Amino acid sequence: MKTLIVALFSLVSLFSFSQNRINPVIKNFGGIFDIPYAEEKPDPAQEYKIVIEVERALESPDSVSWALNNVARLLNLHAMAGVKPEKMHVVLAIHGGAAYAVMNNEAYKAKYKVNNPNLLLFEELDKAGVRMVVCGQSLIVRKIDRMKMVPQVKVASSMLTTLTSYQMKGYAVLKF
């Protein structure tokens, strides 16, 4: 009898804690869990202006960038709370080791011998209205050909000037 009670408790616990991720905006990335009992949530009436310093290096050439996936999570979390896409103004300032992710598939494959797993994510972020720029200084230092980048990402003179310019415009700064 004791074993049966423990088994039933374990089964009930499994079902009450298992939950599927949802993707309200970025459909293939950045899955999140709905937390209906959360007391602190984004305000759907608020205008969100966010500039994100994306610098975390790729963990593995055949895996989606953690930092870019986290941007997808940010968008999905705000959408889940009812924030409309037109109230989300997100800019990515990509630099450092993260700059390698902006290479088009041909250049990425030449460097890493695998397809760029971030291509679809860049497309979805672009469709969601995210402005993406890569630091021109990082491109030069890392010998990344600006003519061999994904089309969704534009070149900035630097990450430093991108961050300061958007901060002066009232954007909150995050770092991934």
N, C-alpha and C positions, 0 to 999 in steps of 0.2 A: 504494500500500500504506500509506503514511504517513497519508493522508487517511482510509482505512478504519479504521486503529487509533485515530486521534483521534475519529472518529465513534462507534466502539464504546465508547471510554472515556467520551465525553460521554453516551451513552445509558445506560450502567451507572451513572454518577454521578447522572443524573437520577432513575433509579428508586430508587437507594439513599438519596437525600436527600428524595424526595417522600413525604409522609406525610399522611394525612387527619386532620383534627381530630376529636376525640371530645367528646361531651357527655353524661357519665354521669348528671348530676342536672338541670341546667338545659338542657333539650333544644334550645332554639332560640337560645341565646346562650352566650357565654363558651367557645367551642370551644378545646380544648387539644390538645397533642401528648403521646402517651405516650412517656416516656423510660425504657425498661426498664433501661438501664444506669446510671441515676442512683444515686449512692451516698448522697446526702442526700435523704431523703423524709419526708413527714409520718408520724408514728407512729399506726397505727390504734388503739392502746390509749389514746392521749392524749385527754383532754377538751379541746376547743378553744373558748375564750371570746374572741371578737373583736368589738371595736367599731370601726366604720370611719367616719371623718369623710369624707363625700362632699360636696365643695365645688366640684369642677371644673365650670366653666360648659359648657353645651352647645356643641359645636363647630359644629353646624349644626342648625337646627330639624327638618330632615327625616331626621336620623341618630340612631341609638340613642346614648344617653349613654355615653361612654367609661368613666366612673367606674362606672356601674351594670353595664355589661358586664364590667368588671374584677371586680366582686363575684361575678358568675356564674362567671368563670374561677376565682376562689378556691375556690368550692364544688366545681366540677368537678375541680380539681386535688387537693383533699383526698379526694374520692370515688374518684378514680382510684387513690389510694394505699391505699384500703381503709378510710378513716375513715367510719364509719356516720353517717347523718344525725342520729341522736339524740346524737351526740358533738359536733355542730357547733352552737354557740350564737353566732349572728351578729346584730349590731345595727347598723343604719345611722343615722348622725346627719347628715341631709341639710341643707345650708344654702348660703348664698351663691348664686352663679349656677346651681348644681345644683337649687335650689328650683323653678325653672320646670318641671322635668321632672315634678313631682308634680301638675301641673294635669290635670284630667280632659280628655277629648277636646274637649268643647265649648269650654272656656276656652282650651285650647292652640290650637285652630283659630282662635278669635277673635283671639288674639295673633299667631300665626305664619302663618296661612293654610294650614296643613298639619295632617294628623292627628298625634297624639302617637305617635311611633314606640316609645315606652317602655312602652306599656300592657301588652303581652304579657309583657315582662320583669318588670314589677312583679307580675303574676299568678304567674309561675313562681318568683320569689324568695319570695313569700308562701307558696306551696305547699311550698317547701323549708324553711319555718320561720324565714325571716329576719324579724326585727322591724325595721320601718322607721318612723322618725320624722323629721319635718321641723321645723326651728327656727322657732318662732312669731315670733321677732324678724325672721327673714328674710322670712316671709310678709308682715308688716306693712310692712317697708321696701320690698319689691318689689311691694306692692299685689296680692298673690295671695289670692284669696278662699278661705278655709278650707272653705267649703261647696262649692267647685268643684275638689276634689282627687280623686285616685284613691282608692278606698276602702281600699286596702291600707296606705296611709301615714297615720299618726296625728300629731297636733301635740304637740310638746314645748315647754316654756317657752323653751328655748334649746338650741343645739348645745353651748355651753360647759358647761352643767349636765349634759347627757346624757353627754358625754365624761367629765367628772370623776366622775359617779355610777358609771358602769360601770368606770372605772379603779379606783375604790375597792373594787369587787367582784372585782377580779383579772382583768379583761379586758385583753387586749393591744390596743394602739391602732394602727390603720393610717390612712393618709390617701390618698384617691384624688381 
